[in-house]
Amino acid sequence: MSPKISAQPCFRHGRVVMSSGVIDLALQGRLDVLRFFERHLHGDWGNVPLVLGVMNEVGLQTKDRLFSAFAVDPTLTLWIVTRLDRRVTTLLLPTEYDSFRADLTA
């Protein structure tokens, strides 16, 4: 199942939060945050397993949490998570998940 990429944003993203690791990589020029953020907003979920892609498509209709994973390079992955209430979208590295777990699961 290929994602249905939309020309317009698929959902409201709320406040955007970036982890310190993401900010550091962006400042170093190693991560184009806007490029991946826009892909997430338009329904491109990146490199998620099929089941998560399907859950995202359903989540667009049911207001469930949305999750994207992008392989920035062979050693770097970016996760983007939009909360189910659409009040916050968080950009983080997988290694930083524990610091954000409470915010991401709401």
C-alpha positions as CSV (number, residue, x, y, z in Angstrom):
1,M,0.0,0.0,0.0
2,S,1.6,3.2,-1.1
3,P,0.8,6.4,0.9
4,K,-1.7,8.9,-0.6
5,I,0.4,12.0,-0.7
6,S,-1.7,15.1,-0.5
7,A,-1.0,18.5,-2.2
8,Q,-2.3,20.2,0.9
9,P,-1.5,19.4,4.5
10,C,-3.6,16.4,5.7
11,F,-4.0,17.6,9.3
12,R,-3.4,20.4,11.8
13,H,0.0,20.0,13.4
14,G,-0.3,22.2,16.5
15,R,2.8,23.4,18.2
16,V,6.1,22.1,16.8
17,V,8.7,20.7,19.2
18,M,12.2,19.6,18.3
19,S,14.5,17.5,20.5
20,S,17.9,18.8,21.3
21,G,19.5,16.2,19.0
22,V,17.3,17.3,16.1
23,I,18.2,21.0,16.7
24,D,21.9,20.2,16.9
25,L,21.8,18.3,13.6
26,A,19.8,21.1,11.9
27,L,22.3,23.7,13.1
28,Q,25.2,21.5,11.7
29,G,23.4,21.4,8.3
30,R,23.0,17.6,8.6
31,L,19.2,17.6,8.7
32,D,16.7,19.5,6.6
33,V,13.9,19.6,9.2
34,L,11.4,21.5,7.1
35,R,11.7,18.9,4.2
36,F,10.8,16.0,6.5
37,F,8.2,18.0,8.4
38,E,6.4,18.9,5.2
39,R,6.4,15.3,4.0
40,H,4.8,14.2,7.3
41,L,2.1,16.9,7.0
42,H,1.3,15.8,3.5
43,G,0.8,12.1,4.4
44,D,4.2,10.8,3.5
45,W,5.1,8.6,6.5
46,G,8.6,7.7,5.3
47,N,10.0,4.3,6.2
48,V,7.3,3.0,8.6
49,P,6.2,-0.6,8.5
50,L,3.0,-1.2,6.4
51,V,0.9,-1.7,9.6
52,L,1.9,1.8,10.9
53,G,1.2,3.4,7.5
54,V,-2.3,1.9,7.6
55,M,-2.7,3.1,11.2
56,N,-1.7,6.6,10.1
57,E,-4.2,6.6,7.3
58,V,-7.0,5.5,9.7
59,G,-5.7,8.0,12.2
60,L,-6.2,10.8,9.8
61,Q,-9.9,10.0,9.9
62,T,-10.2,9.0,13.6
63,K,-7.9,11.6,15.0
64,D,-5.4,9.1,16.3
65,R,-1.7,9.6,16.7
66,L,0.4,10.0,13.5
67,F,3.9,8.6,13.2
68,S,6.6,9.0,10.5
69,A,10.1,7.7,10.3
70,F,12.6,9.0,7.8
71,A,16.0,7.6,6.9
72,V,18.0,10.8,6.7
73,D,21.2,8.8,5.8
74,P,22.3,5.2,6.5
75,T,23.1,6.1,10.1
76,L,20.5,8.7,11.0
77,T,16.7,8.3,11.4
78,L,14.2,11.1,12.2
79,W,10.9,10.4,13.9
80,I,8.0,12.7,13.7
81,V,5.0,12.2,15.9
82,T,1.7,14.2,16.0
83,R,-0.4,13.7,19.1
84,L,-3.9,12.4,18.7
85,D,-5.3,15.8,19.9
86,R,-3.2,17.5,17.1
87,R,-1.9,20.1,19.7
88,V,1.8,19.1,19.3
89,T,4.0,17.6,16.7
90,T,7.4,16.4,17.9
91,L,10.6,15.8,15.8
92,L,13.1,13.6,17.6
93,L,15.7,11.0,17.2
94,P,14.9,7.4,18.1
95,T,17.5,7.5,20.9
96,E,15.6,10.4,22.5
97,Y,12.3,8.6,22.7
98,D,12.4,7.9,26.5
99,S,12.7,11.7,27.2
100,F,9.5,12.4,25.2
101,R,7.5,9.2,25.8
102,A,4.8,10.8,28.0
103,D,4.2,13.6,25.5
104,L,4.1,11.2,22.5
105,T,1.7,8.7,23.7
106,A,-1.1,11.2,24.6
